[in-house]
Amino acid sequence: MKPPNLFFSILLTGMNAAVRAVVRMGIYVGAKVYFIHEGYQGMVDGGDNIKEATWESVSSMLQVGGTVIGSARCKEFRTHEGRLKAAHNLVQRGITNLCVIGGDGSLTGANLFREEWSGLLNELLEQGLINEEAVSSNSVLHIVGMVGSIDNDFCGTDMTIGTDSALHRIIEVVDAIMTTAQSHQRTFVLEVMGRHCGYLALVSALACGADWVFIPEMPPDDGWEDNMCQKLSESRSRGSRLNIIIVAEGATDRQGQPITSSFVKDDVSIKELVVRCLGFDTRVTILGHVQRGGTPSAFDRILGSRMGVEAVLALLEASTDTPACVVSLVGNQAVRLPLMECVQMTQEVQKAMDEKKFDEAVRLRGRSFENNLSTYRLLSYHKLDSELPNSSFNVAVLNVGAPAAGMNAAVRSAVRVGITEGHKMFAVNDGFEGFAKGQIKEIKWGDVGGWTGQGGSLLGTKRTLPAKRLAKIAEQMRIHNINALLVIGGFEAYVGLLELSSARDEYPEFCVPMVMVPATVSNNIPGSDLSIGSDTALNAITDTCDRIKQSASGTKRRVFIIETMGGYCGYLATVGGLAAGADTVYIYEEAFDIRDLQVRNVIKAKHIHIDRSVTYILCSARQGRDPDYTIILHPEIALRDEPIVELLSSNVWILCCTEMRTAMKTLPQTSSISCTQRKDAACLTAGRTSSVTCSRSDANATFLPLDVR
């Protein structure tokens, strides 16, 4: 199969990751890839707007927001004459495969272009602009789309490129607002983007625990003004010092009247309503285009990379009768769906809202949107005790393992759902160890207020397993009449529940429902694609790499070795390397030898003049790793053309063990250092010319001076 030529048109945060993936995957399979600058306008104008892409041309662009090749609205492409010009420009370069990144409008235009392709070629032939051979060799145009939209308003995909980064901007603003709102006891009305889709407003309200949210798909019931004011007043009476209201810019009431954040003509104003009815000090913040910019999140970088690779594979596998498809994310898997079916479903959502069929609009948004809406309603509305169902079910909630971001949000959700169902919820402090000591108390609805944005574990957590405390834990479960156990944590929580279930024959108190919610940065829990906390850890890794790259700008021949957490699981190192654009990743699951440690791709990158002065090497740290597989990697060593070491063990960690690093800092330049953690360890000399010897070989390797400062 002959490799295809590729084209794409893009915009929005996170799209550069997709661009990079398409270019490099295309080159990897032997295709010739083209940039078309300024979107459809560049395709119509041709000339220098269409340039061949190289491997180096997409280097150091993952951390850049927007799109490096530009994008523009093109009225001319909407006309037949404009599409004829575009077809001529593509045929001149032999481009018969288009990879388009944009919204439903861009994708619909691409599909129309594909449907007209044969007719456009015939017109060009009649006008004498191309010959029969060009018509024959370019007879079929293949289309694959990727959705780039911060609104996440495209049906058929769980997430669109750019949405997660926009959510990061919103949450950053909410976190900043909460400090001043709490200090001054203010109510803040936050307006976010979403003219026809309320995803950003809904999910940000769920993430920050907002008191009220307005979205276009589900307008509030009549009389919402009194209900909202009553809820805000009740929140203050329970001790809250602030209120957060989030409104999508396209929110309306049931009659279609716009609901705005501030006073605009005769529209309903949230601010004026709160001030008039409650007298609360109220402020309005409109985010605007801040949501579209900024550094892409780790999720968007990974999503763009995965979709870009899948898009190239879709083009490679396309036949003459293959319809246009769109690469979507469904259940954390990249899948291909018919393009126009998804576009039609997206248009039906707007039609349902126009006809005031709001339940239908929510259903068409997909299962994920429905779940988010029902979850927000469940967690935000506090029923009176008289409205709660009668239940004698007691549920204990505890954290086990290392702290992970999002643990507190999970506890809050579990507590409030349990209370809503009429159950009595108990909080256990300090994991299984606290459980055995009787550190158990009932927890109420208001006790978990404001927990969503708190890091760590407010309940307290420890890695202690329950095996040695089974009798005491069983006694506490009997004393407090615990009927169910919810454990939120990492691998220790997983093992701990297995130990409890294994002891059911001896302790009947453990014969109750027991559920674990994975919460660990390592993402190493069986049966779960993603664990709570792993996404925050990935963002910390990518942010660190971005800062390192900026700090090293202007320098040359520099290598950074970044050690991530993860134990025996290389998830953080692997996915973090993908998001940060690492040159090499070493993980426990994948064996590597000394040839891999020579970082050949680093050397090659320097020779082909990639515009970058920094090299990243990510390693997954694990407890109990063999210290004898540790060497010093100096920045200069990795850039030498000759082999680094041909004599060390095949399992070498490019990390410096603490003992050796400390010794090298204290000894003079002429001293020799031996690693005491291995009887036949290599000997490192800290002089100006350092050598390494190993008892496994008679060979020696000469290194450049070691920098141990």
Buried (B, 14 or more C-beta within 10 A) or exposed (E): EEBBBBBBBBBBBBBBBBBBBBBBBBBEBEBBBBBBBBBBBBBBBBEEBBBEBBBEBBBBBBBBBBBBBBBEEBEBBEEEEBBBBBBBBBBBBEBBBBBBBBBBEBBBBBBBBBEBBEEBBEBBBEEEBBEEEBBEEBEBBBBBBBBBBBBBBBBBBBBBBBBBBBBBBBBEBBEEBBEEBEEEEBBBBBBBBBEBBBBBBBBBBBBBBBBBBBBBBBBBEEEBBEBBBEBBBEBBEEEBBBBBBBBBBBBBBEEEEBBBBBBEEEEBBBBEBBBEBBEBEBBBBBBEEBBBEBBBBBBBBBBBBBBBBBBBBBBBEBEEEBEBBBBBBBEEEBBBBEBBBBBEBBBBBBEBBEEEBBEBBBBBBBEBBBEBBEBBEEBBEBEEEEEEEEBEBBBBBBBBBBBBBBBBBBBBBBBBBBBBBBBBBBBBBBBBBBBBBBBBEEBBBEBBBBBBBBEBBBBBBBBBBBEEBBEBBBBBBEEBEBBBBBBBBBBBBBBBBBBBEEBEEEBEBBEBEBEBBBBBBBBBBEEBEEBBBBBBBBBBBBBBBBEBBEEBEEEEEBBBBBBBBBBBBBBBBBBBBBBBBBBBBBBBEEEBEBEBBBBBEBBEBBEEEBEBBBBBBBBBBBEEBEBBBBBBBBBBBBBEEEEBBEBBBEBBBBBBBEBBBEBBEEBEEEEEBEBEEBEEBBBBBBBEEBBBBBEEEEEEBEBBEBEBE
